[in-house]
Amino acid sequence: MGAHSSFTLGMFGAPGGMALERGAPANEGAFVGYQTASGKIYSMPFSEGMSNDAERYSQDDSNLDSALFVFGEEAIERKYNWATDRFSAPGLAFEVITPFFSIPDPATADEASLKFASCPASFVRMVVENKSEEAWEGFFAIHCDQYWSPLSDRGLGLKGFASRERMGFATDAAVEEFCDFGVEQAFARTHTSPNFMLGPVAGCRFSVPAGESREVIFALGYYIGGQATFNYPSKYWYTRHFDNIDAVFTYALEQRDRYLEEALERDQELLATGLSEDQQFLLSHATRSYYGSTEWLVDEKGKPLWVVNEGEYLMMNTLDLTVDMMFFELRWNAWTVRNVLEQFVDRYSYEDALFDPTEPDVMHPGGISFAHDMGVANHFSPEGYSSYECSGLDRACFSYMTCEQLTNWVLCAGVYAAKSKDVAFLEAQKGTFERCLQSLLHRDHPNPALRNGLMSFESSRTDGGGEITTYDSLDHSLGQARANAYLGGKCWAAYLALSWIFEHLQDLGRSAECKAAALRCSQTLADAYSEADGFMPAVLDGENRSAIIPAGEALIYPWAMGLNEAVEESGPYGRYIGNLKKHLAYVLNERVCLYPDGGWKLSSSVDNSWMSKICLNQFVVREILGLTYGGEEQADAAHVEWEVEGSKFHACSDQFSAAKPIGSLYYPRIVTSILWMDEHSTNCSADQQQEETVKI
């Protein structure tokens, strides 16, 4: 957690291994298996080139003169839990253990708790069960092109290897180190000294007598000392508690029982939810991808900085992602949401002016908004600017997202405050909330009499161009920000959040003003629904014919704040809610927004979807609106297939076109699936579900 590191394997015959600050799987390999006394080597297929259709990897007993046997897919069982990933084959079990738990708030936590949470390590556990009548040797090794140094000569009582003191593995068990050009060469024992350092494959082997089993646990450690970020210097938080990678290994192994208990608790917690196997897989997959993208830093003043990198793109704290990932973060580490919000106010907010697209040279009062991100690949952007947004573009990728980022910050702040009851945060940001309200109103229209609740005016930051939404690369139906139904929903939700905030700040006048704005916005959106067409167009320009699932996405925010009346048909925005139900009833079929495999297609007009948004909108449809359509299980199975087969080269991916990943690889945002754990439908009988939902 917070170390931006990963250990990736699992795809048959693919590269993988350990990686630091990389938005992709490592391009190396891992070797796990055992050698019999007769010289046969049995191995898991965790390295490139190991193909189960090659002759020398055959499991056919007629091929007895082969030295190496790689277990085929049919011989391997895999159990992918929330914090453990276990592979089993004849005589061998290999488990990757990735403990996660609540990270304590650095402002209030004791040093021991912070040290335990920040230790940059995970674990692997090997069990070799030798039921034969001859002795075996188990082995665990990793390939690395940066070379290795053995740990045995450091006086730590550890065996293992480190590469450039930045990553490696260690155990305190009785094992023998080896370093060679490959596992087969190592077992030939041509190079018997652990100080032979020319080979790229380093590992440990251990004896398993006939009729016995042996378990060995390794700690996988990572370490970057000194300055880690640029343009705004900071270090990894763990450097406050660990001086080097040796200290990481030692502490992780000393505390292994506590870490393994945490992992077991997470596994049991997910199994107890009642979620289907497909849903559990998607949440487990996403959780690993999220934590592998995180950085827990400390600046030169000792202030913690929480950063989530945008998967393969490595953009830092992309606000589009923050507003979705906060549901996961608020369950585990609420302080990280506050920390990111404060970073945006302090360093990545700005003031702009506004213009009517029909009069681009006439400027009107604008207001505060927030940058799309804070930088890329540990390079912080200049204050007030993102690494992404460019002026002079008209509703194209890399255009400004000024209005949407404004709503994103407000929605994060509202949900955070409602969930955490952090009154101090509300009071400290009172001026920011006031500025946000004025900015939202101005983006609707400078003349209060002409406001309809939607964004109508463009930011001066676009330099005469047009703003986009987070769905910039989807299609025109979701890319254009102006008069956008999806963004209109977020404006509605932002007004509701601000109304709640001002009420709790005892500013009843502004609270009432926000409620009036929310009502105005909901009426505009409700009016956009066409009874004749059966849907609400994605852009309310009188011409757009795209039907989109995310028209109702924004309902998640008032729901998360406990504003239940706002999302009910009997509430003050009932006509809007009712029309959204009819809209979704129209789109959730194969003619409009479902693929033939049952997967969800976010827009009727393009084959492009985001898994994270699908997960979020599934929750809105099922839990908030209480709708069923009969294809829920088929959809989950399809989405698992997208990840397992479609994205098998990239681990957890977000952006898909017709089930094939086209971007947003190794991505953190799919943790929106954490919302499923709050679904009432997972905790009641089928009969109850039928009574409490509306069939569409």
Beta strands, then each sheet from edge to edge (+ up, - down):
strand 1: 5-8
strand 2: 17-20
strand 3: 29-36
strand 4: 41-43
strand 5: 68-70
strand 6: 77-80
strand 7: 84-89
strand 8: 92-97
strand 9: 121-129
strand 10: 136-143
strand 11: 149-150
strand 12: 159-163
strand 13: 167-171
strand 14: 176-180
strand 15: 201-208
strand 16: 213-222
strand 17: 234-236
strand 18: 294-299
strand 19: 304-308
strand 20: 349-356
strand 21: 359-370
strand 22: 375-376
strand 23: 379-380
strand 24: 458-459
strand 25: 609-610
strand 26: 627-628
strand 27: 655-657
strand 28: 660-663
strand 29: 694-695
sheet 1: 1+ 2-
sheet 2: 5+ 4+ 3- 10+ 15- 14+
sheet 3: 6+ 7- 8+ 9- 16+ 13- 12+ 11-
sheet 4: 17+ 18- 19+
sheet 5: 21+ 20- 24+
sheet 6: 22+ 23-
sheet 7: 25+ 27- 28+
sheet 8: 26+ 29+
end
